[in-house]
Amino acid sequence: MGTQEREELAAAVEATLRSTPGVRSVYRSGSLISNLLRVGAEAIGVRKDDEPIVSVVAAGDAVAVEATLGVDSGARSADILRDVHTAIDALLGARGVRRESITLTVAHVQTSGTS
Protein backbone atom coordinates (compact mmCIF):
# COMPACT_ATOMS: atom_id res chain seq x y z
CA MET A 1 0.00 0.00 0.00
CA GLY A 2 1.46 3.31 -1.12
CA THR A 3 1.54 6.63 0.70
CA GLN A 4 -1.41 8.08 -1.19
CA GLU A 5 -3.53 4.97 -0.55
CA ARG A 6 -2.70 5.10 3.18
CA GLU A 7 -3.57 8.81 3.34
CA GLU A 8 -6.90 8.20 1.56
CA LEU A 9 -7.68 5.31 3.90
CA ALA A 10 -6.72 7.41 6.93
CA ALA A 11 -9.09 10.17 5.77
CA ALA A 12 -11.87 7.60 5.32
CA VAL A 13 -11.20 6.17 8.80
CA GLU A 14 -11.31 9.68 10.27
CA ALA A 15 -14.64 10.37 8.54
CA THR A 16 -15.96 7.07 9.89
CA LEU A 17 -14.84 7.98 13.41
CA ARG A 18 -16.44 11.41 13.25
CA SER A 19 -19.74 9.91 12.05
CA THR A 20 -19.91 7.37 14.88
CA PRO A 21 -22.42 8.39 17.57
CA GLY A 22 -20.67 9.37 20.79
CA VAL A 23 -17.42 10.49 19.15
CA ARG A 24 -16.99 14.21 19.78
CA SER A 25 -13.41 14.78 18.55
CA VAL A 26 -10.56 13.04 16.79
CA TYR A 27 -7.03 13.95 17.87
CA ARG A 28 -3.67 13.35 16.24
CA SER A 29 -2.32 10.00 17.41
CA GLY A 30 1.17 9.61 18.81
CA SER A 31 3.25 10.44 21.83
CA LEU A 32 3.89 13.95 23.12
CA ILE A 33 7.44 13.80 21.73
CA SER A 34 6.36 12.65 18.26
CA ASN A 35 3.66 15.33 18.14
CA LEU A 36 6.19 18.01 19.16
CA LEU A 37 8.59 16.81 16.47
CA ARG A 38 5.76 16.85 13.92
CA VAL A 39 4.83 20.45 14.84
CA GLY A 40 8.49 21.50 14.57
CA ALA A 41 8.83 19.84 11.17
CA GLU A 42 5.66 21.57 9.96
CA ALA A 43 6.99 24.92 11.22
CA ILE A 44 10.19 24.64 9.16
CA GLY A 45 8.32 23.31 6.13
CA VAL A 46 9.59 19.74 5.96
CA ARG A 47 6.23 18.18 6.74
CA LYS A 48 2.73 19.01 5.55
CA ASP A 49 0.28 20.24 8.19
CA ASP A 50 -2.67 18.67 6.37
CA GLU A 51 -1.56 15.07 6.83
CA PRO A 52 -4.18 12.71 8.23
CA ILE A 53 -4.56 12.72 12.00
CA VAL A 54 -5.44 9.03 12.09
CA SER A 55 -2.46 6.70 11.76
CA VAL A 56 -2.66 3.97 9.12
CA VAL A 57 0.54 1.94 8.80
CA ALA A 58 1.14 -0.91 6.38
CA ALA A 59 1.95 -4.12 8.24
CA GLY A 60 2.83 -6.66 5.57
CA ASP A 61 -0.35 -7.26 3.58
CA ALA A 62 -2.51 -5.66 6.28
CA VAL A 63 -2.80 -2.30 8.05
CA ALA A 64 -2.50 -1.13 11.63
CA VAL A 65 -4.89 1.70 12.50
CA GLU A 66 -4.39 4.02 15.48
CA ALA A 67 -6.77 6.78 16.54
CA THR A 68 -7.23 9.01 19.57
CA LEU A 69 -10.73 10.16 20.42
CA GLY A 70 -12.76 12.53 22.51
CA VAL A 71 -16.05 10.93 23.51
CA ASP A 72 -19.37 12.18 24.83
CA SER A 73 -19.83 11.91 28.58
CA GLY A 74 -23.43 10.79 28.06
CA ALA A 75 -22.38 7.37 26.76
CA ARG A 76 -20.14 4.59 28.01
CA SER A 77 -16.65 4.85 26.53
CA ALA A 78 -16.47 1.06 26.12
CA ASP A 79 -19.65 1.09 24.01
CA ILE A 80 -18.33 3.91 21.83
CA LEU A 81 -14.99 2.15 21.35
CA ARG A 82 -16.76 -1.09 20.38
CA ASP A 83 -18.91 0.80 17.84
CA VAL A 84 -15.86 2.60 16.42
CA HIS A 85 -13.90 -0.66 16.18
CA THR A 86 -16.82 -2.31 14.35
CA ALA A 87 -17.15 0.66 11.97
CA ILE A 88 -13.42 0.65 11.14
CA ASP A 89 -13.52 -3.12 10.57
CA ALA A 90 -16.48 -2.67 8.21
CA LEU A 91 -14.68 0.11 6.30
CA LEU A 92 -11.54 -2.00 5.90
CA GLY A 93 -13.60 -5.01 4.82
CA ALA A 94 -15.52 -2.96 2.24
CA ARG A 95 -12.20 -1.81 0.77
CA GLY A 96 -10.70 -5.29 0.81
CA VAL A 97 -8.02 -4.31 3.32
CA ARG A 98 -6.97 -6.81 5.98
CA ARG A 99 -6.67 -5.54 9.56
CA GLU A 100 -3.49 -6.19 11.51
CA SER A 101 -4.64 -4.14 14.49
CA ILE A 102 -6.90 -1.29 15.57
CA THR A 103 -5.67 0.75 18.53
CA LEU A 104 -8.14 3.24 19.96
CA THR A 105 -7.44 5.63 22.81
CA VAL A 106 -9.93 7.84 24.63
CA ALA A 107 -8.00 11.01 25.45
CA HIS A 108 -10.91 13.16 26.56
CA VAL A 109 -14.45 12.71 27.85
CA GLN A 110 -16.44 15.76 26.84
CA THR A 111 -19.61 17.09 28.38
CA SER A 112 -22.31 18.56 26.17
CA GLY A 113 -21.10 22.12 26.76
CA THR A 114 -17.49 21.55 25.57
CA SER A 115 -15.89 20.76 22.25
C-alpha positions as CSV (number, residue, x, y, z in Angstrom):
1,M,0.0,0.0,0.0
2,G,1.5,3.3,-1.1
3,T,1.5,6.6,0.7
4,Q,-1.4,8.1,-1.2
5,E,-3.5,5.0,-0.5
6,R,-2.7,5.1,3.2
7,E,-3.6,8.8,3.3
8,E,-6.9,8.2,1.6
9,L,-7.7,5.3,3.9
10,A,-6.7,7.4,6.9
11,A,-9.1,10.2,5.8
12,A,-11.9,7.6,5.3
13,V,-11.2,6.2,8.8
14,E,-11.3,9.7,10.3
15,A,-14.6,10.4,8.5
16,T,-16.0,7.1,9.9
17,L,-14.8,8.0,13.4
18,R,-16.4,11.4,13.3
19,S,-19.7,9.9,12.1
20,T,-19.9,7.4,14.9
21,P,-22.4,8.4,17.6
22,G,-20.7,9.4,20.8
23,V,-17.4,10.5,19.1
24,R,-17.0,14.2,19.8
25,S,-13.4,14.8,18.5
26,V,-10.6,13.0,16.8
27,Y,-7.0,14.0,17.9
28,R,-3.7,13.3,16.2
29,S,-2.3,10.0,17.4
30,G,1.2,9.6,18.8
31,S,3.2,10.4,21.8
32,L,3.9,13.9,23.1
33,I,7.4,13.8,21.7
34,S,6.4,12.7,18.3
35,N,3.7,15.3,18.1
36,L,6.2,18.0,19.2
37,L,8.6,16.8,16.5
38,R,5.8,16.9,13.9
39,V,4.8,20.5,14.8
40,G,8.5,21.5,14.6
41,A,8.8,19.8,11.2
42,E,5.7,21.6,10.0
43,A,7.0,24.9,11.2
44,I,10.2,24.6,9.2
45,G,8.3,23.3,6.1
46,V,9.6,19.7,6.0
47,R,6.2,18.2,6.7
48,K,2.7,19.0,5.6
49,D,0.3,20.2,8.2
50,D,-2.7,18.7,6.4
51,E,-1.6,15.1,6.8
52,P,-4.2,12.7,8.2
53,I,-4.6,12.7,12.0
54,V,-5.4,9.0,12.1
55,S,-2.5,6.7,11.8
56,V,-2.7,4.0,9.1
57,V,0.5,1.9,8.8
58,A,1.1,-0.9,6.4
59,A,1.9,-4.1,8.2
60,G,2.8,-6.7,5.6
61,D,-0.4,-7.3,3.6
62,A,-2.5,-5.7,6.3
63,V,-2.8,-2.3,8.1
64,A,-2.5,-1.1,11.6
65,V,-4.9,1.7,12.5
66,E,-4.4,4.0,15.5
67,A,-6.8,6.8,16.5
68,T,-7.2,9.0,19.6
69,L,-10.7,10.2,20.4
70,G,-12.8,12.5,22.5
71,V,-16.1,10.9,23.5
72,D,-19.4,12.2,24.8
73,S,-19.8,11.9,28.6
74,G,-23.4,10.8,28.1
75,A,-22.4,7.4,26.8
76,R,-20.1,4.6,28.0
77,S,-16.7,4.8,26.5
78,A,-16.5,1.1,26.1
79,D,-19.6,1.1,24.0
80,I,-18.3,3.9,21.8
81,L,-15.0,2.1,21.3
82,R,-16.8,-1.1,20.4
83,D,-18.9,0.8,17.8
84,V,-15.9,2.6,16.4
85,H,-13.9,-0.7,16.2
86,T,-16.8,-2.3,14.3
87,A,-17.2,0.7,12.0
88,I,-13.4,0.6,11.1
89,D,-13.5,-3.1,10.6
90,A,-16.5,-2.7,8.2
91,L,-14.7,0.1,6.3
92,L,-11.5,-2.0,5.9
93,G,-13.6,-5.0,4.8
94,A,-15.5,-3.0,2.2
95,R,-12.2,-1.8,0.8
96,G,-10.7,-5.3,0.8
97,V,-8.0,-4.3,3.3
98,R,-7.0,-6.8,6.0
99,R,-6.7,-5.5,9.6
100,E,-3.5,-6.2,11.5
101,S,-4.6,-4.1,14.5
102,I,-6.9,-1.3,15.6
103,T,-5.7,0.7,18.5
104,L,-8.1,3.2,20.0
105,T,-7.4,5.6,22.8
106,V,-9.9,7.8,24.6
107,A,-8.0,11.0,25.4
108,H,-10.9,13.2,26.6
109,V,-14.5,12.7,27.8
110,Q,-16.4,15.8,26.8
111,T,-19.6,17.1,28.4
112,S,-22.3,18.6,26.2
113,G,-21.1,22.1,26.8
114,T,-17.5,21.6,25.6
115,S,-15.9,20.8,22.2
